[in-house]
Amino acid sequence: MDPHIHVAQRVVEAGAGFRSAVTSLLGVVPDTPGLVTTGCALRVPYAMTSPRPESVTCLACREHAHREYLRFADQVENLSSLPNLAISGIDSTQAAEAVARLRDLAKRFAGSD
């Protein structure tokens, strides 16, 4: 039995925020999986994962989450800077704030202050 707390492999899609977005867009609540693949490639019970950096004890998962949040921040930044691209309901200030939050989260997973 692995005593570590992990992150889901698809860490950006894990947690309540993503589930709320899916629910508001589709009007249905996605099921919570029993087992998930983690950032370190193990399959563990969903209850042994966390989207919060302070709770994750698996070093490989922390590194995975760090990379994934930086990658997603770069994607949001690149999309928000394209001319004539309207991201529904999000202006450039909101996109910049989201990028800053994502990079801060990546930094917390890396253990950097």
Phi and psi restraints in degrees (range 20) as a CNS / XPLOR table:
assign (resid 1 and name C) (resid 2 and name N)
       (resid 2 and name CA) (resid 2 and name C) 1.0 -80.5 20.0 2
assign (resid 2 and name N) (resid 2 and name CA)
       (resid 2 and name C) (resid 3 and name N) 1.0 121.6 20.0 2
assign (resid 2 and name C) (resid 3 and name N)
       (resid 3 and name CA) (resid 3 and name C) 1.0 -83.4 20.0 2
assign (resid 3 and name N) (resid 3 and name CA)
       (resid 3 and name C) (resid 4 and name N) 1.0 -5.5 20.0 2
assign (resid 3 and name C) (resid 4 and name N)
       (resid 4 and name CA) (resid 4 and name C) 1.0 -79.1 20.0 2
assign (resid 4 and name N) (resid 4 and name CA)
       (resid 4 and name C) (resid 5 and name N) 1.0 154.5 20.0 2
assign (resid 4 and name C) (resid 5 and name N)
       (resid 5 and name CA) (resid 5 and name C) 1.0 -98.0 20.0 2
assign (resid 5 and name N) (resid 5 and name CA)
       (resid 5 and name C) (resid 6 and name N) 1.0 131.1 20.0 2
assign (resid 5 and name C) (resid 6 and name N)
       (resid 6 and name CA) (resid 6 and name C) 1.0 -113.7 20.0 2
assign (resid 6 and name N) (resid 6 and name CA)
       (resid 6 and name C) (resid 7 and name N) 1.0 178.6 20.0 2
assign (resid 6 and name C) (resid 7 and name N)
       (resid 7 and name CA) (resid 7 and name C) 1.0 -116.5 20.0 2
assign (resid 7 and name N) (resid 7 and name CA)
       (resid 7 and name C) (resid 8 and name N) 1.0 150.2 20.0 2
assign (resid 7 and name C) (resid 8 and name N)
       (resid 8 and name CA) (resid 8 and name C) 1.0 -65.0 20.0 2
assign (resid 8 and name N) (resid 8 and name CA)
       (resid 8 and name C) (resid 9 and name N) 1.0 146.5 20.0 2
assign (resid 8 and name C) (resid 9 and name N)
       (resid 9 and name CA) (resid 9 and name C) 1.0 -55.5 20.0 2
assign (resid 9 and name N) (resid 9 and name CA)
       (resid 9 and name C) (resid 10 and name N) 1.0 -39.9 20.0 2
assign (resid 9 and name C) (resid 10 and name N)
       (resid 10 and name CA) (resid 10 and name C) 1.0 -95.8 20.0 2
assign (resid 10 and name N) (resid 10 and name CA)
       (resid 10 and name C) (resid 11 and name N) 1.0 63.4 20.0 2
assign (resid 10 and name C) (resid 11 and name N)
       (resid 11 and name CA) (resid 11 and name C) 1.0 -58.0 20.0 2
assign (resid 11 and name N) (resid 11 and name CA)
       (resid 11 and name C) (resid 12 and name N) 1.0 -35.2 20.0 2
assign (resid 11 and name C) (resid 12 and name N)
       (resid 12 and name CA) (resid 12 and name C) 1.0 -65.4 20.0 2
assign (resid 12 and name N) (resid 12 and name CA)
       (resid 12 and name C) (resid 13 and name N) 1.0 -28.5 20.0 2
assign (resid 12 and name C) (resid 13 and name N)
       (resid 13 and name CA) (resid 13 and name C) 1.0 -93.6 20.0 2
assign (resid 13 and name N) (resid 13 and name CA)
       (resid 13 and name C) (resid 14 and name N) 1.0 0.6 20.0 2
assign (resid 13 and name C) (resid 14 and name N)
       (resid 14 and name CA) (resid 14 and name C) 1.0 -87.6 20.0 2
assign (resid 14 and name N) (resid 14 and name CA)
       (resid 14 and name C) (resid 15 and name N) 1.0 156.8 20.0 2
assign (resid 14 and name C) (resid 15 and name N)
       (resid 15 and name CA) (resid 15 and name C) 1.0 95.6 20.0 2
assign (resid 15 and name N) (resid 15 and name CA)
       (resid 15 and name C) (resid 16 and name N) 1.0 174.8 20.0 2
assign (resid 15 and name C) (resid 16 and name N)
       (resid 16 and name CA) (resid 16 and name C) 1.0 -68.0 20.0 2
assign (resid 16 and name N) (resid 16 and name CA)
       (resid 16 and name C) (resid 17 and name N) 1.0 -35.5 20.0 2
assign (resid 16 and name C) (resid 17 and name N)
       (resid 17 and name CA) (resid 17 and name C) 1.0 -59.7 20.0 2
assign (resid 17 and name N) (resid 17 and name CA)
       (resid 17 and name C) (resid 18 and name N) 1.0 -47.0 20.0 2
assign (resid 17 and name C) (resid 18 and name N)
       (resid 18 and name CA) (resid 18 and name C) 1.0 -66.3 20.0 2
assign (resid 18 and name N) (resid 18 and name CA)
       (resid 18 and name C) (resid 19 and name N) 1.0 -43.9 20.0 2
assign (resid 18 and name C) (resid 19 and name N)
       (resid 19 and name CA) (resid 19 and name C) 1.0 -60.3 20.0 2
assign (resid 19 and name N) (resid 19 and name CA)
       (resid 19 and name C) (resid 20 and name N) 1.0 -39.0 20.0 2
assign (resid 19 and name C) (resid 20 and name N)
       (resid 20 and name CA) (resid 20 and name C) 1.0 -65.8 20.0 2
assign (resid 20 and name N) (resid 20 and name CA)
       (resid 20 and name C) (resid 21 and name N) 1.0 -40.3 20.0 2
assign (resid 20 and name C) (resid 21 and name N)
       (resid 21 and name CA) (resid 21 and name C) 1.0 -63.9 20.0 2
assign (resid 21 and name N) (resid 21 and name CA)
       (resid 21 and name C) (resid 22 and name N) 1.0 -44.4 20.0 2
assign (resid 21 and name C) (resid 22 and name N)
       (resid 22 and name CA) (resid 22 and name C) 1.0 -61.8 20.0 2
assign (resid 22 and name N) (resid 22 and name CA)
       (resid 22 and name C) (resid 23 and name N) 1.0 -43.5 20.0 2
assign (resid 22 and name C) (resid 23 and name N)
       (resid 23 and name CA) (resid 23 and name C) 1.0 -61.5 20.0 2
assign (resid 23 and name N) (resid 23 and name CA)
       (resid 23 and name C) (resid 24 and name N) 1.0 -45.2 20.0 2
assign (resid 23 and name C) (resid 24 and name N)
       (resid 24 and name CA) (resid 24 and name C) 1.0 -69.3 20.0 2
assign (resid 24 and name N) (resid 24 and name CA)
       (resid 24 and name C) (resid 25 and name N) 1.0 -32.7 20.0 2
assign (resid 24 and name C) (resid 25 and name N)
       (resid 25 and name CA) (resid 25 and name C) 1.0 -76.2 20.0 2
assign (resid 25 and name N) (resid 25 and name CA)
       (resid 25 and name C) (resid 26 and name N) 1.0 -42.5 20.0 2
assign (resid 25 and name C) (resid 26 and name N)
       (resid 26 and name CA) (resid 26 and name C) 1.0 -104.0 20.0 2
assign (resid 26 and name N) (resid 26 and name CA)
       (resid 26 and name C) (resid 27 and name N) 1.0 -17.2 20.0 2
assign (resid 26 and name C) (resid 27 and name N)
       (resid 27 and name CA) (resid 27 and name C) 1.0 78.2 20.0 2
assign (resid 27 and name N) (resid 27 and name CA)
       (resid 27 and name C) (resid 28 and name N) 1.0 12.1 20.0 2
assign (resid 27 and name C) (resid 28 and name N)
       (resid 28 and name CA) (resid 28 and name C) 1.0 -131.0 20.0 2
assign (resid 28 and name N) (resid 28 and name CA)
       (resid 28 and name C) (resid 29 and name N) 1.0 147.9 20.0 2
assign (resid 28 and name C) (resid 29 and name N)
       (resid 29 and name CA) (resid 29 and name C) 1.0 -92.8 20.0 2
assign (resid 29 and name N) (resid 29 and name CA)
       (resid 29 and name C) (resid 30 and name N) 1.0 122.3 20.0 2
assign (resid 29 and name C) (resid 30 and name N)
       (resid 30 and name CA) (resid 30 and name C) 1.0 -68.3 20.0 2
assign (resid 30 and name N) (resid 30 and name CA)
       (resid 30 and name C) (resid 31 and name N) 1.0 145.9 20.0 2
assign (resid 30 and name C) (resid 31 and name N)
       (resid 31 and name CA) (resid 31 and name C) 1.0 -68.8 20.0 2
assign (resid 31 and name N) (resid 31 and name CA)
       (resid 31 and name C) (resid 32 and name N) 1.0 146.0 20.0 2
assign (resid 31 and name C) (resid 32 and name N)
       (resid 32 and name CA) (resid 32 and name C) 1.0 -85.0 20.0 2
assign (resid 32 and name N) (resid 32 and name CA)
       (resid 32 and name C) (resid 33 and name N) 1.0 127.2 20.0 2
assign (resid 32 and name C) (resid 33 and name N)
       (resid 33 and name CA) (resid 33 and name C) 1.0 -71.9 20.0 2
assign (resid 33 and name N) (resid 33 and name CA)
       (resid 33 and name C) (resid 34 and name N) 1.0 152.8 20.0 2
assign (resid 33 and name C) (resid 34 and name N)
       (resid 34 and name CA) (resid 34 and name C) 1.0 -75.9 20.0 2
assign (resid 34 and name N) (resid 34 and name CA)
       (resid 34 and name C) (resid 35 and name N) 1.0 -45.8 20.0 2
assign (resid 34 and name C) (resid 35 and name N)
       (resid 35 and name CA) (resid 35 and name C) 1.0 -120.7 20.0 2
assign (resid 35 and name N) (resid 35 and name CA)
       (resid 35 and name C) (resid 36 and name N) 1.0 145.0 20.0 2
assign (resid 35 and name C) (resid 36 and name N)
       (resid 36 and name CA) (resid 36 and name C) 1.0 -132.5 20.0 2
assign (resid 36 and name N) (resid 36 and name CA)
       (resid 36 and name C) (resid 37 and name N) 1.0 152.6 20.0 2
assign (resid 36 and name C) (resid 37 and name N)
       (resid 37 and name CA) (resid 37 and name C) 1.0 -85.0 20.0 2
assign (resid 37 and name N) (resid 37 and name CA)
       (resid 37 and name C) (resid 38 and name N) 1.0 135.1 20.0 2
assign (resid 37 and name C) (resid 38 and name N)
       (resid 38 and name CA) (resid 38 and name C) 1.0 -99.2 20.0 2
assign (resid 38 and name N) (resid 38 and name CA)
       (resid 38 and name C) (resid 39 and name N) 1.0 174.0 20.0 2
assign (resid 38 and name C) (resid 39 and name N)
       (resid 39 and name CA) (resid 39 and name C) 1.0 -63.0 20.0 2
assign (resid 39 and name N) (resid 39 and name CA)
       (resid 39 and name C) (resid 40 and name N) 1.0 -22.2 20.0 2
assign (resid 39 and name C) (resid 40 and name N)
       (resid 40 and name CA) (resid 40 and name C) 1.0 -98.3 20.0 2
assign (resid 40 and name N) (resid 40 and name CA)
       (resid 40 and name C) (resid 41 and name N) 1.0 11.5 20.0 2
assign (resid 40 and name C) (resid 41 and name N)
       (resid 41 and name CA) (resid 41 and name C) 1.0 75.9 20.0 2
assign (resid 41 and name N) (resid 41 and name CA)
       (resid 41 and name C) (resid 42 and name N) 1.0 11.1 20.0 2
assign (resid 41 and name C) (resid 42 and name N)
       (resid 42 and name CA) (resid 42 and name C) 1.0 -83.9 20.0 2
assign (resid 42 and name N) (resid 42 and name CA)
       (resid 42 and name C) (resid 43 and name N) 1.0 158.5 20.0 2
assign (resid 42 and name C) (resid 43 and name N)
       (resid 43 and name CA) (resid 43 and name C) 1.0 -107.1 20.0 2
assign (resid 43 and name N) (resid 43 and name CA)
       (resid 43 and name C) (resid 44 and name N) 1.0 118.0 20.0 2
assign (resid 43 and name C) (resid 44 and name N)
       (resid 44 and name CA) (resid 44 and name C) 1.0 -131.4 20.0 2
assign (resid 44 and name N) (resid 44 and name CA)
       (resid 44 and name C) (resid 45 and name N) 1.0 162.0 20.0 2
assign (resid 44 and name C) (resid 45 and name N)
       (resid 45 and name CA) (resid 45 and name C) 1.0 -60.9 20.0 2
assign (resid 45 and name N) (resid 45 and name CA)
       (resid 45 and name C) (resid 46 and name N) 1.0 143.3 20.0 2
assign (resid 45 and name C) (resid 46 and name N)
       (resid 46 and name CA) (resid 46 and name C) 1.0 -53.0 20.0 2
assign (resid 46 and name N) (resid 46 and name CA)
       (resid 46 and name C) (resid 47 and name N) 1.0 -35.0 20.0 2
assign (resid 46 and name C) (resid 47 and name N)
       (resid 47 and name CA) (resid 47 and name C) 1.0 -64.1 20.0 2
assign (resid 47 and name N) (resid 47 and name CA)
       (resid 47 and name C) (resid 48 and name N) 1.0 -15.5 20.0 2
assign (resid 47 and name C) (resid 48 and name N)
       (resid 48 and name CA) (resid 48 and name C) 1.0 -97.0 20.0 2
assign (resid 48 and name N) (resid 48 and name CA)
       (resid 48 and name C) (resid 49 and name N) 1.0 19.9 20.0 2
assign (resid 48 and name C) (resid 49 and name N)
       (resid 49 and name CA) (resid 49 and name C) 1.0 -122.5 20.0 2
assign (resid 49 and name N) (resid 49 and name CA)
       (resid 49 and name C) (resid 50 and name N) 1.0 159.8 20.0 2
assign (resid 49 and name C) (resid 50 and name N)
       (resid 50 and name CA) (resid 50 and name C) 1.0 -152.5 20.0 2
assign (resid 50 and name N) (resid 50 and name CA)
       (resid 50 and name C) (resid 51 and name N) 1.0 142.5 20.0 2
assign (resid 50 and name C) (resid 51 and name N)
       (resid 51 and name CA) (resid 51 and name C) 1.0 -86.8 20.0 2
assign (resid 51 and name N) (resid 51 and name CA)
       (resid 51 and name C) (resid 52 and name N) 1.0 -3.7 20.0 2
assign (resid 51 and name C) (resid 52 and name N)
       (resid 52 and name CA) (resid 52 and name C) 1.0 -91.7 20.0 2
assign (resid 52 and name N) (resid 52 and name CA)
       (resid 52 and name C) (resid 53 and name N) 1.0 123.3 20.0 2
assign (resid 52 and name C) (resid 53 and name N)
       (resid 53 and name CA) (resid 53 and name C) 1.0 -56.4 20.0 2
assign (resid 53 and name N) (resid 53 and name CA)
       (resid 53 and name C) (resid 54 and name N) 1.0 -36.6 20.0 2
assign (resid 53 and name C) (resid 54 and name N)
       (resid 54 and name CA) (resid 54 and name C) 1.0 -65.9 20.0 2
assign (resid 54 and name N) (resid 54 and name CA)
       (resid 54 and name C) (resid 55 and name N) 1.0 -20.2 20.0 2
assign (resid 54 and name C) (resid 55 and name N)
       (resid 55 and name CA) (resid 55 and name C) 1.0 -95.3 20.0 2
assign (resid 55 and name N) (resid 55 and name CA)
       (resid 55 and name C) (resid 56 and name N) 1.0 -20.3 20.0 2
assign (resid 55 and name C) (resid 56 and name N)
       (resid 56 and name CA) (resid 56 and name C) 1.0 -80.0 20.0 2
assign (resid 56 and name N) (resid 56 and name CA)
       (resid 56 and name C) (resid 57 and name N) 1.0 122.2 20.0 2
assign (resid 56 and name C) (resid 57 and name N)
       (resid 57 and name CA) (resid 57 and name C) 1.0 -106.9 20.0 2
assign (resid 57 and name N) (resid 57 and name CA)
       (resid 57 and name C) (resid 58 and name N) 1.0 -10.5 20.0 2
assign (resid 57 and name C) (resid 58 and name N)
       (resid 58 and name CA) (resid 58 and name C) 1.0 -82.7 20.0 2
assign (resid 58 and name N) (resid 58 and name CA)
       (resid 58 and name C) (resid 59 and name N) 1.0 117.1 20.0 2
assign (resid 58 and name C) (resid 59 and name N)
       (resid 59 and name CA) (resid 59 and name C) 1.0 -61.2 20.0 2
assign (resid 59 and name N) (resid 59 and name CA)
       (resid 59 and name C) (resid 60 and name N) 1.0 -43.1 20.0 2
assign (resid 59 and name C) (resid 60 and name N)
       (resid 60 and name CA) (resid 60 and name C) 1.0 -62.4 20.0 2
assign (resid 60 and name N) (resid 60 and name CA)
       (resid 60 and name C) (resid 61 and name N) 1.0 -37.8 20.0 2
assign (resid 60 and name C) (resid 61 and name N)
       (resid 61 and name CA) (resid 61 and name C) 1.0 -68.9 20.0 2
assign (resid 61 and name N) (resid 61 and name CA)
       (resid 61 and name C) (resid 62 and name N) 1.0 -39.3 20.0 2
assign (resid 61 and name C) (resid 62 and name N)
       (resid 62 and name CA) (resid 62 and name C) 1.0 -61.6 20.0 2
assign (resid 62 and name N) (resid 62 and name CA)
       (resid 62 and name C) (resid 63 and name N) 1.0 -43.6 20.0 2
assign (resid 62 and name C) (resid 63 and name N)
       (resid 63 and name CA) (resid 63 and name C) 1.0 -63.7 20.0 2
assign (resid 63 and name N) (resid 63 and name CA)
       (resid 63 and name C) (resid 64 and name N) 1.0 -41.9 20.0 2
assign (resid 63 and name C) (resid 64 and name N)
       (resid 64 and name CA) (resid 64 and name C) 1.0 -60.2 20.0 2
assign (resid 64 and name N) (resid 64 and name CA)
       (resid 64 and name C) (resid 65 and name N) 1.0 -48.7 20.0 2
assign (resid 64 and name C) (resid 65 and name N)
       (resid 65 and name CA) (resid 65 and name C) 1.0 -62.2 20.0 2
assign (resid 65 and name N) (resid 65 and name CA)
       (resid 65 and name C) (resid 66 and name N) 1.0 -40.0 20.0 2
assign (resid 65 and name C) (resid 66 and name N)
       (resid 66 and name CA) (resid 66 and name C) 1.0 -56.6 20.0 2
assign (resid 66 and name N) (resid 66 and name CA)
       (resid 66 and name C) (resid 67 and name N) 1.0 -50.1 20.0 2
assign (resid 66 and name C) (resid 67 and name N)
       (resid 67 and name CA) (resid 67 and name C) 1.0 -63.5 20.0 2
assign (resid 67 and name N) (resid 67 and name CA)
       (resid 67 and name C) (resid 68 and name N) 1.0 -43.6 20.0 2
assign (resid 67 and name C) (resid 68 and name N)
       (resid 68 and name CA) (resid 68 and name C) 1.0 -65.8 20.0 2
assign (resid 68 and name N) (resid 68 and name CA)
       (resid 68 and name C) (resid 69 and name N) 1.0 -41.9 20.0 2
assign (resid 68 and name C) (resid 69 and name N)
       (resid 69 and name CA) (resid 69 and name C) 1.0 -68.4 20.0 2
assign (resid 69 and name N) (resid 69 and name CA)
       (resid 69 and name C) (resid 70 and name N) 1.0 -36.6 20.0 2
assign (resid 69 and name C) (resid 70 and name N)
       (resid 70 and name CA) (resid 70 and name C) 1.0 -64.9 20.0 2
assign (resid 70 and name N) (resid 70 and name CA)
       (resid 70 and name C) (resid 71 and name N) 1.0 -41.8 20.0 2
assign (resid 70 and name C) (resid 71 and name N)
       (resid 71 and name CA) (resid 71 and name C) 1.0 -62.3 20.0 2
assign (resid 71 and name N) (resid 71 and name CA)
       (resid 71 and name C) (resid 72 and name N) 1.0 -44.4 20.0 2
assign (resid 71 and name C) (resid 72 and name N)
       (resid 72 and name CA) (resid 72 and name C) 1.0 -66.9 20.0 2
assign (resid 72 and name N) (resid 72 and name CA)
       (resid 72 and name C) (resid 73 and name N) 1.0 -39.4 20.0 2
assign (resid 72 and name C) (resid 73 and name N)
       (resid 73 and name CA) (resid 73 and name C) 1.0 -59.9 20.0 2
assign (resid 73 and name N) (resid 73 and name CA)
       (resid 73 and name C) (resid 74 and name N) 1.0 -42.3 20.0 2
assign (resid 73 and name C) (resid 74 and name N)
       (resid 74 and name CA) (resid 74 and name C) 1.0 -63.1 20.0 2
assign (resid 74 and name N) (resid 74 and name CA)
       (resid 74 and name C) (resid 75 and name N) 1.0 -40.6 20.0 2
assign (resid 74 and name C) (resid 75 and name N)
       (resid 75 and name CA) (resid 75 and name C) 1.0 -63.5 20.0 2
assign (resid 75 and name N) (resid 75 and name CA)
       (resid 75 and name C) (resid 76 and name N) 1.0 -45.5 20.0 2
assign (resid 75 and name C) (resid 76 and name N)
       (resid 76 and name CA) (resid 76 and name C) 1.0 -62.7 20.0 2
assign (resid 76 and name N) (resid 76 and name CA)
       (resid 76 and name C) (resid 77 and name N) 1.0 -43.7 20.0 2
assign (resid 76 and name C) (resid 77 and name N)
       (resid 77 and name CA) (resid 77 and name C) 1.0 -62.1 20.0 2
assign (resid 77 and name N) (resid 77 and name CA)
       (resid 77 and name C) (resid 78 and name N) 1.0 -45.1 20.0 2
assign (resid 77 and name C) (resid 78 and name N)
       (resid 78 and name CA) (resid 78 and name C) 1.0 -64.2 20.0 2
assign (resid 78 and name N) (resid 78 and name CA)
       (resid 78 and name C) (resid 79 and name N) 1.0 -44.0 20.0 2
assign (resid 78 and name C) (resid 79 and name N)
       (resid 79 and name CA) (resid 79 and name C) 1.0 -65.4 20.0 2
assign (resid 79 and name N) (resid 79 and name CA)
       (resid 79 and name C) (resid 80 and name N) 1.0 -39.0 20.0 2
assign (resid 79 and name C) (resid 80 and name N)
       (resid 80 and name CA) (resid 80 and name C) 1.0 -72.5 20.0 2
assign (resid 80 and name N) (resid 80 and name CA)
       (resid 80 and name C) (resid 81 and name N) 1.0 -17.9 20.0 2
assign (resid 80 and name C) (resid 81 and name N)
       (resid 81 and name CA) (resid 81 and name C) 1.0 -93.7 20.0 2
assign (resid 81 and name N) (resid 81 and name CA)
       (resid 81 and name C) (resid 82 and name N) 1.0 -5.2 20.0 2
assign (resid 81 and name C) (resid 82 and name N)
       (resid 82 and name CA) (resid 82 and name C) 1.0 -70.0 20.0 2
assign (resid 82 and name N) (resid 82 and name CA)
       (resid 82 and name C) (resid 83 and name N) 1.0 133.7 20.0 2
assign (resid 82 and name C) (resid 83 and name N)
       (resid 83 and name CA) (resid 83 and name C) 1.0 -68.7 20.0 2
assign (resid 83 and name N) (resid 83 and name CA)
       (resid 83 and name C) (resid 84 and name N) 1.0 143.3 20.0 2
assign (resid 83 and name C) (resid 84 and name N)
       (resid 84 and name CA) (resid 84 and name C) 1.0 62.7 20.0 2
assign (resid 84 and name N) (resid 84 and name CA)
       (resid 84 and name C) (resid 85 and name N) 1.0 19.6 20.0 2
assign (resid 84 and name C) (resid 85 and name N)
       (resid 85 and name CA) (resid 85 and name C) 1.0 -102.2 20.0 2
assign (resid 85 and name N) (resid 85 and name CA)
       (resid 85 and name C) (resid 86 and name N) 1.0 114.6 20.0 2
assign (resid 85 and name C) (resid 86 and name N)
       (resid 86 and name CA) (resid 86 and name C) 1.0 -95.0 20.0 2
assign (resid 86 and name N) (resid 86 and name CA)
       (resid 86 and name C) (resid 87 and name N) 1.0 111.7 20.0 2
assign (resid 86 and name C) (resid 87 and name N)
       (resid 87 and name CA) (resid 87 and name C) 1.0 -87.7 20.0 2
assign (resid 87 and name N) (resid 87 and name CA)
       (resid 87 and name C) (resid 88 and name N) 1.0 116.8 20.0 2
assign (resid 87 and name C) (resid 88 and name N)
       (resid 88 and name CA) (resid 88 and name C) 1.0 -47.9 20.0 2
assign (resid 88 and name N) (resid 88 and name CA)
       (resid 88 and name C) (resid 89 and name N) 1.0 113.2 20.0 2
assign (resid 88 and name C) (resid 89 and name N)
       (resid 89 and name CA) (resid 89 and name C) 1.0 76.0 20.0 2
assign (resid 89 and name N) (resid 89 and name CA)
       (resid 89 and name C) (resid 90 and name N) 1.0 7.4 20.0 2
assign (resid 89 and name C) (resid 90 and name N)
       (resid 90 and name CA) (resid 90 and name C) 1.0 -123.9 20.0 2
assign (resid 90 and name N) (resid 90 and name CA)
       (resid 90 and name C) (resid 91 and name N) 1.0 122.7 20.0 2
assign (resid 90 and name C) (resid 91 and name N)
       (resid 91 and name CA) (resid 91 and name C) 1.0 -95.4 20.0 2
assign (resid 91 and name N) (resid 91 and name CA)
       (resid 91 and name C) (resid 92 and name N) 1.0 178.1 20.0 2
assign (resid 91 and name C) (resid 92 and name N)
       (resid 92 and name CA) (resid 92 and name C) 1.0 -65.2 20.0 2
assign (resid 92 and name N) (resid 92 and name CA)
       (resid 92 and name C) (resid 93 and name N) 1.0 -32.5 20.0 2
assign (resid 92 and name C) (resid 93 and name N)
       (resid 93 and name CA) (resid 93 and name C) 1.0 -66.7 20.0 2
assign (resid 93 and name N) (resid 93 and name CA)
       (resid 93 and name C) (resid 94 and name N) 1.0 -44.5 20.0 2
assign (resid 93 and name C) (resid 94 and name N)
       (resid 94 and name CA) (resid 94 and name C) 1.0 -64.7 20.0 2
assign (resid 94 and name N) (resid 94 and name CA)
       (resid 94 and name C) (resid 95 and name N) 1.0 -39.3 20.0 2
assign (resid 94 and name C) (resid 95 and name N)
       (resid 95 and name CA) (resid 95 and name C) 1.0 -63.5 20.0 2
assign (resid 95 and name N) (resid 95 and name CA)
       (resid 95 and name C) (resid 96 and name N) 1.0 -42.3 20.0 2
assign (resid 95 and name C) (resid 96 and name N)
       (resid 96 and name CA) (resid 96 and name C) 1.0 -63.0 20.0 2
assign (resid 96 and name N) (resid 96 and name CA)
       (resid 96 and name C) (resid 97 and name N) 1.0 -39.6 20.0 2
assign (resid 96 and name C) (resid 97 and name N)
       (resid 97 and name CA) (resid 97 and name C) 1.0 -65.5 20.0 2
assign (resid 97 and name N) (resid 97 and name CA)
       (resid 97 and name C) (resid 98 and name N) 1.0 -40.4 20.0 2
assign (resid 97 and name C) (resid 98 and name N)
       (resid 98 and name CA) (resid 98 and name C) 1.0 -63.7 20.0 2
assign (resid 98 and name N) (resid 98 and name CA)
       (resid 98 and name C) (resid 99 and name N) 1.0 -43.1 20.0 2
assign (resid 98 and name C) (resid 99 and name N)
       (resid 99 and name CA) (resid 99 and name C) 1.0 -61.0 20.0 2
assign (resid 99 and name N) (resid 99 and name CA)
       (resid 99 and name C) (resid 100 and name N) 1.0 -43.3 20.0 2
assign (resid 99 and name C) (resid 100 and name N)
       (resid 100 and name CA) (resid 100 and name C) 1.0 -62.8 20.0 2
assign (resid 100 and name N) (resid 100 and name CA)
       (resid 100 and name C) (resid 101 and name N) 1.0 -41.8 20.0 2
assign (resid 100 and name C) (resid 101 and name N)
       (resid 101 and name CA) (resid 101 and name C) 1.0 -64.5 20.0 2
assign (resid 101 and name N) (resid 101 and name CA)
       (resid 101 and name C) (resid 102 and name N) 1.0 -42.0 20.0 2
assign (resid 101 and name C) (resid 102 and name N)
       (resid 102 and name CA) (resid 102 and name C) 1.0 -64.4 20.0 2
assign (resid 102 and name N) (resid 102 and name CA)
       (resid 102 and name C) (resid 103 and name N) 1.0 -41.6 20.0 2
assign (resid 102 and name C) (resid 103 and name N)
       (resid 103 and name CA) (resid 103 and name C) 1.0 -68.8 20.0 2
assign (resid 103 and name N) (resid 103 and name CA)
       (resid 103 and name C) (resid 104 and name N) 1.0 -35.4 20.0 2
assign (resid 103 and name C) (resid 104 and name N)
       (resid 104 and name CA) (resid 104 and name C) 1.0 -64.0 20.0 2
assign (resid 104 and name N) (resid 104 and name CA)
       (resid 104 and name C) (resid 105 and name N) 1.0 -42.5 20.0 2
assign (resid 104 and name C) (resid 105 and name N)
       (resid 105 and name CA) (resid 105 and name C) 1.0 -62.9 20.0 2
assign (resid 105 and name N) (resid 105 and name CA)
       (resid 105 and name C) (resid 106 and name N) 1.0 -42.0 20.0 2
assign (resid 105 and name C) (resid 106 and name N)
       (resid 106 and name CA) (resid 106 and name C) 1.0 -59.9 20.0 2
assign (resid 106 and name N) (resid 106 and name CA)
       (resid 106 and name C) (resid 107 and name N) 1.0 -42.8 20.0 2
assign (resid 106 and name C) (resid 107 and name N)
       (resid 107 and name CA) (resid 107 and name C) 1.0 -62.7 20.0 2
assign (resid 107 and name N) (resid 107 and name CA)
       (resid 107 and name C) (resid 108 and name N) 1.0 -40.4 20.0 2
assign (resid 107 and name C) (resid 108 and name N)
       (resid 108 and name CA) (resid 108 and name C) 1.0 -64.6 20.0 2
assign (resid 108 and name N) (resid 108 and name CA)
       (resid 108 and name C) (resid 109 and name N) 1.0 -37.4 20.0 2
assign (resid 108 and name C) (resid 109 and name N)
       (resid 109 and name CA) (resid 109 and name C) 1.0 -67.7 20.0 2
assign (resid 109 and name N) (resid 109 and name CA)
       (resid 109 and name C) (resid 110 and name N) 1.0 -32.1 20.0 2
assign (resid 109 and name C) (resid 110 and name N)
       (resid 110 and name CA) (resid 110 and name C) 1.0 -76.6 20.0 2
assign (resid 110 and name N) (resid 110 and name CA)
       (resid 110 and name C) (resid 111 and name N) 1.0 -13.7 20.0 2
assign (resid 110 and name C) (resid 111 and name N)
       (resid 111 and name CA) (resid 111 and name C) 1.0 81.8 20.0 2
assign (resid 111 and name N) (resid 111 and name CA)
       (resid 111 and name C) (resid 112 and name N) 1.0 16.9 20.0 2
assign (resid 111 and name C) (resid 112 and name N)
       (resid 112 and name CA) (resid 112 and name C) 1.0 -92.6 20.0 2
assign (resid 112 and name N) (resid 112 and name CA)
       (resid 112 and name C) (resid 113 and name N) 1.0 140.3 20.0 2
